[in-house]
């Protein structure tokens, strides 16, 4: 048994760091969300921020884009060309994806300052990418409503998860303690 522990120690340390970070951040996020009453259709502040910022991106292309509270569920209605094209719910704010990103970087940690900087820069980039992704999705759904399910369920999730995966690859290959050191 001890031999197996020694053999798999790096993996077990990775797994423990990932699990602890993920569970801690998920607990904090869950407590944040518990402040809002879904039965009264309250939307958390970060989801509202994402909806408003997505609308600002849309307004570059159309001055008739705006948001309204949804009176039937906890979401924000997003309009483009005066047409309701999307509802922004808690899952659209990318915080769950950010939690995964942070957990992975922490599990493959590097030098303290580099780790903190990469996490903060990654969070900002993921947020910006997500806002632009939502705006592009709204425009695509407006112009191609027959493909709404495919766009929302396949194409645009690939964008955000692919972007996060790219950030992970950059982190592991260049900054983590596992990065290959170049031989001069």
Secondary structure as a PSIPRED ss2 file (coil, helix, strand):
# PSIPRED VFORMAT (PSIPRED V4.0)

   1 X C   1.000  0.000  0.000
   2 X H   0.000  1.000  0.000
   3 X H   0.000  1.000  0.000
   4 X H   0.000  1.000  0.000
   5 X H   0.000  1.000  0.000
   6 X H   0.000  1.000  0.000
   7 X H   0.000  1.000  0.000
   8 X C   1.000  0.000  0.000
   9 X H   0.000  1.000  0.000
  10 X H   0.000  1.000  0.000
  11 X H   0.000  1.000  0.000
  12 X H   0.000  1.000  0.000
  13 X H   0.000  1.000  0.000
  14 X H   0.000  1.000  0.000
  15 X H   0.000  1.000  0.000
  16 X H   0.000  1.000  0.000
  17 X H   0.000  1.000  0.000
  18 X H   0.000  1.000  0.000
  19 X H   0.000  1.000  0.000
  20 X H   0.000  1.000  0.000
  21 X H   0.000  1.000  0.000
  22 X H   0.000  1.000  0.000
  23 X H   0.000  1.000  0.000
  24 X H   0.000  1.000  0.000
  25 X H   0.000  1.000  0.000
  26 X H   0.000  1.000  0.000
  27 X H   0.000  1.000  0.000
  28 X H   0.000  1.000  0.000
  29 X H   0.000  1.000  0.000
  30 X H   0.000  1.000  0.000
  31 X H   0.000  1.000  0.000
  32 X H   0.000  1.000  0.000
  33 X H   0.000  1.000  0.000
  34 X C   1.000  0.000  0.000
  35 X C   1.000  0.000  0.000
  36 X C   1.000  0.000  0.000
  37 X C   1.000  0.000  0.000
  38 X H   0.000  1.000  0.000
  39 X H   0.000  1.000  0.000
  40 X H   0.000  1.000  0.000
  41 X C   1.000  0.000  0.000
  42 X C   1.000  0.000  0.000
  43 X C   1.000  0.000  0.000
  44 X C   1.000  0.000  0.000
  45 X H   0.000  1.000  0.000
  46 X H   0.000  1.000  0.000
  47 X H   0.000  1.000  0.000
  48 X H   0.000  1.000  0.000
  49 X H   0.000  1.000  0.000
  50 X H   0.000  1.000  0.000
  51 X H   0.000  1.000  0.000
  52 X H   0.000  1.000  0.000
  53 X H   0.000  1.000  0.000
  54 X H   0.000  1.000  0.000
  55 X H   0.000  1.000  0.000
  56 X H   0.000  1.000  0.000
  57 X H   0.000  1.000  0.000
  58 X H   0.000  1.000  0.000
  59 X H   0.000  1.000  0.000
  60 X H   0.000  1.000  0.000
  61 X H   0.000  1.000  0.000
  62 X C   1.000  0.000  0.000
  63 X C   1.000  0.000  0.000
  64 X C   1.000  0.000  0.000
  65 X C   1.000  0.000  0.000
  66 X E   0.000  0.000  1.000
  67 X E   0.000  0.000  1.000
  68 X E   0.000  0.000  1.000
  69 X E   0.000  0.000  1.000
  70 X C   1.000  0.000  0.000
  71 X C   1.000  0.000  0.000
  72 X C   1.000  0.000  0.000
  73 X C   1.000  0.000  0.000
  74 X C   1.000  0.000  0.000
  75 X C   1.000  0.000  0.000
  76 X E   0.000  0.000  1.000
  77 X E   0.000  0.000  1.000
  78 X E   0.000  0.000  1.000
  79 X E   0.000  0.000  1.000
  80 X E   0.000  0.000  1.000
  81 X C   1.000  0.000  0.000
  82 X C   1.000  0.000  0.000
  83 X E   0.000  0.000  1.000
  84 X E   0.000  0.000  1.000
  85 X E   0.000  0.000  1.000
  86 X E   0.000  0.000  1.000
  87 X E   0.000  0.000  1.000
  88 X E   0.000  0.000  1.000
  89 X C   1.000  0.000  0.000
  90 X H   0.000  1.000  0.000
  91 X H   0.000  1.000  0.000
  92 X H   0.000  1.000  0.000
  93 X H   0.000  1.000  0.000
  94 X C   1.000  0.000  0.000
  95 X H   0.000  1.000  0.000
  96 X H   0.000  1.000  0.000
  97 X H   0.000  1.000  0.000
  98 X H   0.000  1.000  0.000
  99 X H   0.000  1.000  0.000
 100 X H   0.000  1.000  0.000
 101 X H   0.000  1.000  0.000
 102 X H   0.000  1.000  0.000
 103 X H   0.000  1.000  0.000
 104 X H   0.000  1.000  0.000
 105 X H   0.000  1.000  0.000
 106 X H   0.000  1.000  0.000
 107 X H   0.000  1.000  0.000
 108 X C   1.000  0.000  0.000
 109 X C   1.000  0.000  0.000
 110 X E   0.000  0.000  1.000
 111 X C   1.000  0.000  0.000
 112 X H   0.000  1.000  0.000
 113 X H   0.000  1.000  0.000
 114 X H   0.000  1.000  0.000
 115 X H   0.000  1.000  0.000
 116 X H   0.000  1.000  0.000
 117 X H   0.000  1.000  0.000
 118 X H   0.000  1.000  0.000
 119 X H   0.000  1.000  0.000
 120 X H   0.000  1.000  0.000
 121 X H   0.000  1.000  0.000
 122 X H   0.000  1.000  0.000
 123 X H   0.000  1.000  0.000
 124 X H   0.000  1.000  0.000
 125 X H   0.000  1.000  0.000
 126 X H   0.000  1.000  0.000
 127 X H   0.000  1.000  0.000
 128 X H   0.000  1.000  0.000
 129 X H   0.000  1.000  0.000
 130 X H   0.000  1.000  0.000
 131 X H   0.000  1.000  0.000
 132 X H   0.000  1.000  0.000
 133 X H   0.000  1.000  0.000
 134 X H   0.000  1.000  0.000
 135 X H   0.000  1.000  0.000
 136 X H   0.000  1.000  0.000
 137 X H   0.000  1.000  0.000
 138 X H   0.000  1.000  0.000
 139 X H   0.000  1.000  0.000
 140 X H   0.000  1.000  0.000
 141 X H   0.000  1.000  0.000
 142 X H   0.000  1.000  0.000
 143 X H   0.000  1.000  0.000
 144 X C   1.000  0.000  0.000
 145 X H   0.000  1.000  0.000
 146 X H   0.000  1.000  0.000
 147 X H   0.000  1.000  0.000
 148 X H   0.000  1.000  0.000
 149 X H   0.000  1.000  0.000
 150 X H   0.000  1.000  0.000
 151 X H   0.000  1.000  0.000
 152 X H   0.000  1.000  0.000
 153 X H   0.000  1.000  0.000
 154 X H   0.000  1.000  0.000
 155 X H   0.000  1.000  0.000
 156 X H   0.000  1.000  0.000
 157 X H   0.000  1.000  0.000
 158 X H   0.000  1.000  0.000
 159 X H   0.000  1.000  0.000
 160 X H   0.000  1.000  0.000
 161 X H   0.000  1.000  0.000
 162 X H   0.000  1.000  0.000
 163 X H   0.000  1.000  0.000
 164 X H   0.000  1.000  0.000
 165 X H   0.000  1.000  0.000
 166 X H   0.000  1.000  0.000
 167 X H   0.000  1.000  0.000
 168 X H   0.000  1.000  0.000
 169 X H   0.000  1.000  0.000
 170 X H   0.000  1.000  0.000
 171 X H   0.000  1.000  0.000
 172 X H   0.000  1.000  0.000
 173 X H   0.000  1.000  0.000
 174 X H   0.000  1.000  0.000
 175 X C   1.000  0.000  0.000
 176 X E   0.000  0.000  1.000
 177 X C   1.000  0.000  0.000
 178 X C   1.000  0.000  0.000
 179 X C   1.000  0.000  0.000
 180 X C   1.000  0.000  0.000
 181 X C   1.000  0.000  0.000
 182 X C   1.000  0.000  0.000
 183 X C   1.000  0.000  0.000
 184 X C   1.000  0.000  0.000
